[in-house]
């Protein structure tokens, strides 16, 4: 099966720079990239009315040759989220809410996923139109 961005010719570092530039235009004042074999992490901070908010996004890939693809996909994801913010569909905080840091090595997305797994986060039953 062909993977999206499989034919990208954009080097990984160019996608990283482009992501930083996009986020910087939207008030992000601090970036930190981390990288280990098969993993890339991006942490960024954005001021808010109640102090800075931190966000963490992580990419895990199986082979080094996939790194550029994953970063290109991340670029387009970030770009589409920021376009939604610019258009007024969502706030910056809502666009990146799953990546909101809630504690050491934890994001809001991690917390909610754990609650779903444990069955402690319920979804109300939808009523039929009958």
Buried (B, 14 or more C-beta within 10 A) or exposed (E): EEEEBEEBEBEBEBBBEBBBEBBEEBEBEEBEBEEEEEEBBBBBBBEEEEEEBBBBBBBEBEEEEBBBBBBBBBBBEBEEBBEBBEEEEEEBEEBBBBBBBBEEEEBBBBBBEEEEEEEEEEEEEEEEEE
